[in-house]
Amino acid sequence: MMDEIIIRKVYRQSVIIAYAFFSALAAYVVIVEFIFNDIRVPESYSTIYTHLRTALMILTVAEIFLVFFVRNLILTGKTRMLFRKLGEYSPESKEIEMLRRLSTTSTITFAVWDSIAIYGLILYLLGQNKTDFYLLLGVAFCLMVFHFPKFSDWESRLRNLDQNNIVE
């Protein structure tokens, strides 16, 4: 198995990135509660808000299901075939490749969850509805907590690497 210092270093980077996304959620709350608390939105935005609200709520649900699918693709190495076809794939050791996939998956997942909170921020700015904002912020926060990188998970994935784990 790969040197634990390298694993911990990459893991720590993923945790720092995750905390950065959590701090973004706090920044959105500051924006809503203190910076844009008293803005007045033109009445013409109400139609845009209604349509956009529906679209963003549907997109939120779709993203939640899509992320589980994409995470599985990345972690099992099935995306590697796409890069090989494009000529951008360079073979690495199985451990390094899995470590790269774990880090990439974590960052992509958190970016998608953050986008859900941004949808809430957009809806607040257009419709002055804090309920939408806090609903989507809460969903994003719960998903981030659920998908927070766990070192034990990383270790077990690296320990259990075998021939079938990486698609050839």
N, C-alpha and C positions, 0 to 999 in steps of 0.2 A: 504494500500500500504506500501511497505517496506520503511525503514528509508532512507531519501534522502542523508544522509551523506554516507551511504554504497554504494548507486548507484553512487554518484559522485566519490567516491574513486575508484571503479572498472572502471568507465568511464575514469577517469584520467589515470589509468594504461594503458588502451587501447590507449589513445591519445599519451602517452609517447612511446608506442611500435610503433605506426604509425609514429611518428617523427623519431624514430630510423631507420625505413625503408626508410624514405625520406633522412636521412643523408647518408644512404648506396648509394643512387643514386648519391649524391654529391661526395662520395668517388670514385665511378666508373668513373665519369668525371675526377677527379684528376688523376686516374690511366691512363686513355686514353690520356689525354692532357699533362701530365707532366712526368709520370714514364715510360710508354711504348711508348712514342711518336716516338722514333727513332729506334725501334727494326726492324730487318730484318727477314722476314719469309721465310723459305726454299720454293722453287718452288714446292716441292712434296706436300705441304699442299693445293695447289690450288684445287685438286680433292676432298680432304676431305672437304674443305671449301664450295665448290659448293653443295655437297650432304648435308652437315650439315646445310647450310643456308636454303635450301628447307625444311628440316625436322623441324628445329627450327621455321620457319615462320608458318608452318602448326600447330605445337604444340602450338604456341602462340594463333592462332585463336581458336583452340580447347579448350585451357585453359580459354579463355574469356567466351566462352559459358558454359563450365563446371562449372565455379565458380558461375555463376548465379543459376544454378541448385543445386549445393551443398549448397550454402548459404540458399536457400529456404528450403532444407531438414533439415538443422541444426536449422534454426529459427522456423520452424513449429514443431520441436520435433520428426520428423519421424525417425531420426537416433537413438533415444532412444530405439526403438524396437530391433535394432540390439544388443545393449549392454545388454538389458534384456535377450535376447537369449543366450548371452555369459556369463551371470551370473555376469556381472560387474556393473549392474545398482543399485543404491541405491536411493530410492525416496527422493526428496527434496520438499520444498515448491515451488509453481509455480513461485513465484517472483525470488527466488534464482536460480532456474533452468533457467529461461529466462535470467537473468543477466549473468549467466555462458555461455549460448548460444550466447548472444550478444558479449561477450568478445572473445569467441572462434572463432566466425565467423569473427570478425574484424581481429584477428591475422592471421587466415588462409588466408583470402582474401589478406592481405598485403604481406604475404609470397609468394603467387602465383604471385602477380603483380611484386614483386621483382625478381622472377625467370625470368620474361620476360626481365628485364633489364640485368640480368646476361647472358641471351642468346646473347644479343647484345654485351656484353663485350667479350664473347667467340668468336663470329664472328669477332670482331675487332682484337683480338689477333691472330686469324688464317689467316685472310685475309687483315688486315690493311685497312679495309673499314669503315671509320667513319660514313658514311651514314647509314649503318645497325645499328651501335651502337646507334646513335642519334634517329633513327626511333623507335627502340624498347625501348629506354630509355624514349622517349616522350610518347609512348603508355602506358608504365608502370606508368609514372608520372600522366598522365590524368586519368587513372583508379584509382590511389591512391587518387587523389583529389576528384573524383566522389564518392568513397567509404569511405572517411574520416568519422570516427565515429561522429555522430551528437547527442548531448545530448537530443535534442527535440524528435528525433526518438526513442531513448532508453526510454525516459519517456512515450511516447505515447504507445509503445509496452507493457511496464509494466502496464500502466493504463488500457489498453484494454484487459488484460488477462481474459480469460474466460474458461469454461470447455472444449470447443472444440479446444482451442489453443494447448493443449498438448495431444499428441497421447497416449492413454492408452494401 
